[in-house]
Amino acid sequence: MVVKVYGPTYGSPKRVLVCLIEKQIEFETVDVDLFKGEHKEPEFLKLQPFGVLPVIQDGDYTLYESRAILRYYAEKYKNQGTDLLGKTIEERGLVEQWLEVEAHNFHPPAFNLVMHVLFAPFLNIIPDPKVIEESEEKLRKVLDIYEERLSKTKYLAGDFFSLADLSHLPGFHFLANQTGRVSLIRDRKHVSAWWDDISNRPSWKKVLELYKFPV
């Protein structure tokens, strides 16, 4: 059964697509236009009652929330493709730790920055300079901690690429390429080297080639 992924052009679904490629899982995509409000239409809300992306359908199994989907496929196909969870329970613990860091420490300020700098004109939002400034300051503090961590290990959970690194790809892409904030990355030697490494993975390059960001 081919996995069906909704909303491939947006950031969070791209996490899922990279995971599926790394795990060598066949998939197809279904476009959802957020700017036209298609995520709030009744048919979509039957799949995702909160009206956000991504959603996957795998046969008669439906799952939403990108990081839950990552964990599901990394575990279900643990012995296929790239091992994204680590080989020991201790490594798995670190993968989970840094996935949580990404979700709760990195993603919120990155999301706010992207919304106010990049997407505001398309969503009829007036950019708030205070939100932008506060988000940048939070990101500096978070990335200082990343710099310390990555001075000791090649990747966030250790010396192996994992879901912890993969989950950062969309957010870091926005910082590096679409918000004029690449200095947040380049001013930190080890963060910069890590970003160059993970952003050059064939899986991420393929996702960017096949599914252009809408903005």
C-alpha positions as CSV (number, residue, x, y, z in Angstrom):
1,M,0.0,0.0,0.0
2,V,1.4,3.4,-1.0
3,V,1.5,6.0,1.7
4,K,-0.5,9.2,0.9
5,V,1.0,12.5,2.2
6,Y,-1.1,15.6,2.3
7,G,0.3,19.1,1.7
8,P,3.8,18.3,0.3
9,T,4.8,21.9,-0.5
10,Y,4.7,23.1,3.1
11,G,7.3,22.8,5.9
12,S,6.0,20.2,8.3
13,P,4.9,17.7,5.6
14,K,8.4,18.0,4.2
15,R,9.7,16.4,7.4
16,V,7.5,13.4,6.6
17,L,8.6,13.2,3.0
18,V,12.3,13.2,4.0
19,C,11.7,10.4,6.5
20,L,9.8,8.3,3.9
21,I,12.7,8.7,1.4
22,E,15.3,7.8,4.1
23,K,13.3,4.7,5.0
24,Q,12.8,3.8,1.3
25,I,9.0,3.8,1.6
26,E,6.9,4.4,-1.4
27,F,4.5,7.4,-1.3
28,E,2.2,9.7,-3.2
29,T,1.2,13.2,-2.4
30,V,-2.1,15.2,-2.3
31,D,-1.9,19.0,-2.7
32,V,-3.6,21.2,-0.1
33,D,-3.7,24.9,-0.7
34,L,-3.6,26.7,2.7
35,F,-4.0,30.1,1.1
36,K,-7.3,29.0,-0.4
37,G,-8.4,27.5,2.9
38,E,-8.6,24.0,1.7
39,H,-7.4,22.7,5.1
40,K,-10.6,24.0,6.6
41,E,-13.0,22.2,4.2
42,P,-15.2,19.5,5.6
43,E,-13.5,16.7,3.6
44,F,-10.1,17.6,5.0
45,L,-11.4,18.1,8.5
46,K,-12.6,14.5,8.5
47,L,-8.9,13.5,8.2
48,Q,-7.5,16.2,10.5
49,P,-10.1,17.8,12.8
50,F,-7.7,20.6,13.8
51,G,-7.3,21.6,10.1
52,V,-3.5,21.6,10.0
53,L,-0.8,19.8,8.0
54,P,0.5,17.1,7.5
55,V,-1.8,14.1,7.4
56,I,-0.9,10.7,6.1
57,Q,-3.1,7.8,5.0
58,D,-1.6,4.4,5.0
59,G,-4.3,2.0,3.8
60,D,-7.1,2.4,6.3
61,Y,-4.7,4.0,8.9
62,T,-4.7,7.8,9.2
63,L,-2.2,9.8,11.3
64,Y,-1.4,13.4,11.8
65,E,1.2,15.5,13.6
66,S,4.5,15.4,11.8
67,R,6.7,14.2,14.6
68,A,4.3,11.4,15.5
69,I,4.4,10.3,11.8
70,L,8.2,10.4,11.9
71,R,8.3,8.2,15.0
72,Y,5.7,5.8,13.5
73,Y,7.6,5.1,10.3
74,A,11.1,5.1,11.8
75,E,9.9,2.4,14.2
76,K,7.7,0.5,11.8
77,Y,10.5,0.2,9.3
78,K,13.4,0.3,11.7
79,N,15.4,-2.3,9.8
80,Q,14.8,-0.7,6.4
81,G,16.7,2.2,4.9
82,T,18.4,4.7,7.3
83,D,18.2,3.9,11.0
84,L,16.8,7.1,12.4
85,L,16.3,6.1,16.0
86,G,19.7,4.9,17.2
87,K,21.0,1.4,17.9
88,T,20.7,1.4,21.7
89,I,18.0,2.6,24.2
90,E,20.4,5.3,25.3
91,E,20.8,6.6,21.7
92,R,17.0,6.4,21.3
93,G,16.6,8.5,24.5
94,L,18.8,11.2,23.0
95,V,16.9,11.2,19.7
96,E,13.7,11.7,21.6
97,Q,15.3,14.4,23.8
98,W,16.4,16.5,20.8
99,L,13.1,15.9,19.0
100,E,11.4,17.4,22.0
101,V,14.0,20.3,22.0
102,E,13.2,21.0,18.4
103,A,9.4,20.9,19.0
104,H,9.4,23.1,22.1
105,N,12.5,25.3,22.0
106,F,13.4,25.8,18.3
107,H,10.2,25.5,16.4
108,P,8.0,28.1,18.2
109,P,10.3,31.1,17.7
110,A,11.3,29.9,14.2
111,F,7.6,29.6,13.3
112,N,6.8,33.0,14.6
113,L,9.7,34.5,12.8
114,V,8.8,32.9,9.5
115,M,5.1,33.9,9.9
116,H,5.9,37.5,10.5
117,V,8.8,37.9,8.0
118,L,7.7,35.6,5.1
119,F,4.1,34.7,5.2
120,A,2.5,37.8,6.7
121,P,1.6,39.4,3.3
122,F,-0.1,36.3,2.1
123,L,-2.1,35.8,5.2
124,N,-3.2,39.4,5.8
125,I,-1.1,39.6,8.9
126,I,0.6,42.8,9.9
127,P,4.2,42.0,10.8
128,D,4.9,42.7,14.5
129,P,8.5,44.0,14.9
130,K,8.4,43.0,18.6
131,V,7.5,39.4,17.8
132,I,10.3,39.3,15.2
133,E,12.9,40.7,17.7
134,E,11.8,38.4,20.5
135,S,11.9,35.4,18.2
136,E,15.4,36.2,17.0
137,E,16.6,36.6,20.5
138,K,15.1,33.3,21.6
139,L,16.7,31.6,18.5
140,R,20.1,33.0,19.4
141,K,19.9,31.5,22.8
142,V,18.6,28.1,21.5
143,L,21.3,28.0,18.8
144,D,24.0,28.8,21.3
145,I,23.0,25.6,23.1
146,Y,23.1,23.7,19.8
147,E,26.6,25.1,19.1
148,E,27.8,23.7,22.4
149,R,26.2,20.3,21.8
150,L,27.5,20.1,18.2
151,S,31.0,21.0,19.3
152,K,31.0,17.5,20.9
153,T,29.0,15.4,18.5
154,K,28.5,15.4,14.7
155,Y,24.8,15.3,15.0
156,L,22.4,16.2,17.8
157,A,21.8,12.8,19.3
158,G,25.4,11.6,18.7
159,D,27.5,10.6,15.7
160,F,24.6,9.4,13.6
161,F,21.9,11.2,11.6
162,S,18.5,10.7,13.2
163,L,15.0,12.1,13.4
164,A,16.3,14.8,15.7
165,D,18.3,16.3,12.9
166,L,15.8,15.5,10.2
167,S,13.0,17.4,12.0
168,H,15.0,20.6,11.8
169,L,15.3,20.7,8.0
170,P,12.2,22.8,7.2
171,G,12.8,25.4,9.9
172,F,16.5,25.8,9.2
173,H,15.7,26.1,5.5
174,F,13.6,29.1,6.2
175,L,16.3,30.7,8.3
176,A,19.0,30.0,5.8
177,N,17.2,30.8,2.6
178,Q,14.0,32.7,2.9
179,T,14.0,35.1,5.9
180,G,17.4,36.8,5.6
181,R,18.5,35.2,8.9
182,V,21.3,33.0,7.7
183,S,23.7,34.7,10.1
184,L,21.9,32.9,13.0
185,I,23.5,29.7,11.5
186,R,26.7,31.0,10.0
187,D,27.8,32.8,13.2
188,R,28.0,29.5,14.9
189,K,30.8,27.3,13.5
190,H,29.5,23.9,14.5
191,V,25.8,24.7,13.8
192,S,26.9,25.9,10.4
193,A,28.8,22.7,9.6
194,W,25.9,20.6,10.8
195,W,23.5,22.5,8.6
196,D,25.7,22.1,5.6
197,D,25.8,18.4,6.3
198,I,22.1,17.7,6.8
199,S,20.9,20.1,4.1
200,N,23.0,18.3,1.5
201,R,21.5,14.9,2.2
202,P,20.0,13.5,-1.1
203,S,16.7,12.9,0.6
204,W,16.3,16.6,1.4
205,K,17.5,17.7,-2.0
206,K,15.0,15.4,-3.6
207,V,12.1,16.8,-1.6
208,L,13.1,20.4,-2.5
209,E,13.4,19.5,-6.1
210,L,10.0,17.7,-6.3
211,Y,8.0,20.0,-4.0
212,K,8.8,23.7,-4.1
213,F,7.8,25.8,-1.2
214,P,4.7,27.9,-1.9
215,V,6.5,31.2,-1.0
